[in-house]
Every structure is written in C-alpha cells, then in structure tokens.
Amino acid sequence: MASSREYLEFVLEQLSDVEDISYRAMMGEFIIYCHGKVIGGIYDDRFLVKPTDSAKKLMPEAPYELSYEGGSKMLLVEDIDNRIFLRELLKCMVEELPLSNRKKKK
C-alpha cells in the first residue's frame, strides 16, 4: 500500500517548525530528510524514523516496524501531533546521522 499525499502534507505541516526539511518520493513512499540527512520516511501512511540512540531514548516505548517488506526496522512516531516533541526528536537525531549519499541530478 502506498502512502497518500495527504498524509505527507500532514507530516510536513507537523514538521514545519524544523529547519531544512525535505522529502523525496520513492516507489509510492516518501523519504524524509533533515539538513540533508535521511531521518526516516512515510511508509503506508506511518511516520517511521531511524532507530538512533537519541530516538530510542526519546521514544523508549515506540514499536519497531518494518518500513516495507524486506526493509529495515524503524521506530514508529506515535506522538505525531506534538510539534515540540518532533522538533526535539529531529534536532537530536540529525546530530547522530551521516550526510545522505544521494546523488545530485546532472
């Protein structure tokens, strides 16, 4: 099942307090970037983030879910309505993550 544009727009609105958020559509889903780093994505209308140390600390009860069949396990963000929490989560995560190796278009 692909994610809806409406859910993408909802998540982006919730993340509007965070600087330098971008996304990329990929096979019916959306990869979410913060400061050029992949922090997670929207899969089957669920906002999932990479299980960094800070994400696990801020969401100790968050369930691990597969991003897609055969994909890696990620943390489900259940408190999607809390913009203050989302800003803190992404701020901590982006410090831990490497820059994306996404290729530039020629």
C-alpha positions in Angstrom: 0.0 0.0 0.0 1.4 3.4 -1.0 1.3 6.4 1.3 -1.1 9.3 0.5 -0.1 12.8 -0.5 -2.5 14.0 2.2 -0.5 12.2 5.0 2.8 13.5 3.6 1.4 17.0 3.7 0.1 16.5 7.3 3.6 15.2 8.4 5.3 18.1 6.7 3.0 20.6 8.4 3.8 19.0 11.8 7.5 19.3 11.0 7.2 23.0 9.8 8.9 24.2 12.9 12.0 22.3 12.0 14.5 23.9 9.6 15.6 22.3 6.4 13.1 19.5 6.0 12.8 18.0 2.5 11.4 14.8 1.0 11.8 12.6 -1.9 9.1 10.3 -3.4 10.3 6.7 -3.9 8.1 3.8 -5.0 4.9 5.2 -3.6 6.5 6.2 -0.3 8.4 9.3 0.9 11.9 9.6 2.3 12.3 12.5 4.8 15.5 14.5 5.1 16.6 17.0 7.7 19.7 19.1 6.9 20.4 16.7 4.0 20.4 13.6 6.3 17.8 10.8 6.0 15.9 10.7 9.2 13.2 8.3 8.2 10.2 8.3 6.0 6.5 7.8 5.4 5.6 4.2 4.7 2.0 3.0 4.4 0.9 6.3 6.0 3.1 5.8 9.0 5.9 8.2 10.0 8.9 6.0 10.8 12.3 7.2 11.9 15.8 5.6 12.1 16.4 3.9 15.5 19.2 6.2 16.6 20.3 6.3 20.2 18.5 9.6 20.8 15.3 8.4 19.1 15.3 5.3 21.3 15.9 7.4 24.3 13.1 9.9 23.5 10.7 7.2 22.5 11.5 4.2 24.7 8.1 2.6 24.2 7.9 3.1 20.4 7.3 0.0 18.5 9.7 -1.2 15.8 8.0 -1.6 12.5 9.2 -2.6 9.0 9.4 0.2 6.6 8.4 -2.2 3.8 8.6 -5.9 3.2 12.3 -6.8 3.3 13.2 -3.3 4.6 14.9 -2.4 7.9 13.0 -1.9 11.2 12.4 1.6 12.2 10.7 3.4 15.1 7.0 4.4 14.7 6.5 8.0 15.7 3.2 7.9 17.6 3.2 11.4 19.1 2.9 13.0 15.6 0.6 15.8 16.9 3.3 17.1 19.3 5.3 19.7 17.3 7.6 20.5 20.3 8.5 16.8 20.7 9.1 16.4 16.9 11.4 19.4 16.8 13.5 17.9 19.7 13.5 14.4 18.2 14.8 15.6 14.8 17.3 18.0 16.4 18.8 15.1 18.4 18.7 12.7 15.5 20.3 14.9 12.9 23.4 15.3 15.2 23.9 11.5 15.1 23.2 10.7 11.4 25.7 10.9 8.5 25.0 13.0 5.4 23.0 11.3 2.7 24.9 9.9 -0.2 22.0 10.9 -2.5 23.3 11.6 -6.0 22.9 15.1 -7.4 21.0 15.4 -10.7 23.1 16.5 -13.7 
